[in-house]
Amino acid sequence: MTPPSRPGTVLLTDYAWPDDSVERSVIERAGHTLVTGPAEPASAAAIEDLVAEHRPAGILTCWAPVTATAIGASPELRIVARLGVGLDNIAVDAATERGVWVTNVPDYCVEEVSDHAVGMVLAWTRGLAVFDREVRAGRWDPARARLRRLSTLTCGIVGFGRIGRATAAKLGAFGCRILAHDPHPPADAPGVEAVGLEELLRRSDAVILHAPLTPATHHLVGAGELALMKPGGLLVNVSRGGLVDTDAVVKALDSGHLDGAALDVLETEPHVPAALLDQPGALLTPHVAFSSDASVTELRRRAAEEVVRVLADEAPVHARNNPRGLPAGPEETR
C-alpha cells in the first residue's frame, strides 16, 4: 500500500477473535500505532472515553457503539471502519457531517452467511436438530418423522443483495421456487420472482431474512407478518436480531402456527429468552453465520487496509457515506 502521509493512531474498539494480530500487522506495517480496547464490546461511554484519550485518526470497530460523541471526540479522526457489513452500531450521519469516512467489508462472508441460511432450511426439512435432541434423550422413534421434500417448497428471501442472491442460487439448485422482496429488485435474477413483502409471506414455506437493520426495518417481522405466513412454516434470520419481534415468534411457535424459527441473531443477544429456549421448534446459533477461518481473516485484513488507505490520503474501496460529496455504495445486509 502507499506509505501514509503521516503516522497516526488507530483504535480497535473490540474484536470477536482471540487477538488483534491481523489488524496490528496491517496497521503497524503502514507506520501507524494500534491501540486495542477490550475484546468484549464496551459501553458507548467507555468507547467515547477511549477516543477522547487516544485521539485516533482511524477507528476499527466490530460490535462496540461508535456514537456521535465518540466521533466528535477526536479532531484527527478520518475514518471509522466496520469489521463487518451492517452499520447500525456507527453514527454514520455524524461521521459524514464531520468529514469522516465510514467503510465496511460488504462481501467477505457472502458464502458463509448464505451457507448458514441454507443449512438452517435443510436442518428444518430433515429434522436434524430435533431428532438429534430426541436420540440424545433416549428416544428412538422414526415413525414420528414428519419431514419435507425441499424441492417442493417455496422459499422467500427478504433482502436481495449479494447474500440474498447467493442463497437464492443455492436453494434454486435444490429445485425450490424462489421469491424475493427488496426495495431495489434486480432485473437480472433468472428463476427468481420479485414480489411484495405480504405476498412473499403468504406464499412462502420458508422465509429467510437478509435485510439490513435500519429504523424502517426494525421488527420487520412481527405478529402481523407471522400471521400472514403459511401454517407450519419456517422463519430464518441470519441478519440482525432487531428485524424480528422475538416475543411474537415465541407466541407463533407456541400456537403451532410457526413450525420452526432458525435464528443466528437475537435482539437481546447474548441473552436468550427462556421462552425461546423452551421451544422445540427453535434452532439457535450464536451469531456465527458470518464466520469461517477464511472469512474472518479476510474481514480483519480488508477492514484494516481501508484505514491505511484513508490515512494515506486515498479514497476507500467500500465507502458507505459521502463526506466529501463522493458517491457512496449501497449498504448490504450484515
LINPE-V335959 format. One line per field, one symbol per residue. ss: DSSP state (H for helix, E for strand, L for the rest). phi: phi as a letter, one per 20 degrees, with the letter a starting at -180 (. if undefined). psi: psi as a letter, one per 40 degrees, with the letter a starting at -180 (. if undefined). A space follows every 10 residues. Layout:
# LINPE-V335959
ss->???
phi->???
psi->???
This chain:
# LINPE-V335959
ss->LLLLLLLLEE EELLLLLLLL HHHHHHHHHL LLEEEELLLL LLLHHHHHHH HHHHLLLEEE ELLLLELHHH HHLLLLLLEE EELLLLLLLE LHHHHHHLLL EEELLLLLLH HHHHHHHHHH HHHHHHLHHH HHHHHHLLLL LHHHLLLLLH HHLEEEEELL LHHHHHHHHH HHHLLLEEEE ELLLLLLLLL LEEELLHHHH HHHLLEEEEL LLLLLLLLLL ELHHHHHHLL LLEEEEELLL HHHELHHHHH HHHHHLLEEE EEELLLLLLL LLLHHHHLLL LEEELLLLLL LLHHHHHHHH HHHHHHHHHH HLLLLLLLEL LLLLLLLLLL LLLL
phi->.fgffbfbec defabdbfbd fffffffffe ndddddefff gefgfffgff fffelfebcd cedffdegff feecfefcbd deeqdfdfec fffffffemd fccbcfcfcg ffffffffgf fffffdmfff ffffffendc bffffcdceg feedddddoc egfgffffff fffenfeddc cbgcffedcf nddebfffff ffeefcddec dfecgfdflg dcgffffffg gnecddccdb fffcefgffg fffffnfdeb cdceccfdge fdggffffef eedccelcgf ebgfffffgf ffffffffgf femdfffcfd bcfdmefdff fedb
psi->ihiidiiihh hhdiifidaf ddddddddde eihhhhaidi hiiddddddd dddefidihh hceihgiddd deehdeheih hhgadieeeh gddddddefh ihiageedfd dddddddddd dddddefddd ddddddeehg geeehgiihd eeihhhhhhf addddddddd dddeeihhii hidghieggh ehhhiidddd ddehdhhhhf iihiddehfd haddddddii heahhhhfch deehhddddd ddddeedhdi hhheiideie hhhddddehd ehhhigfede hidddddddd dddddddddd eefiiidghe igefeiiiii hae.
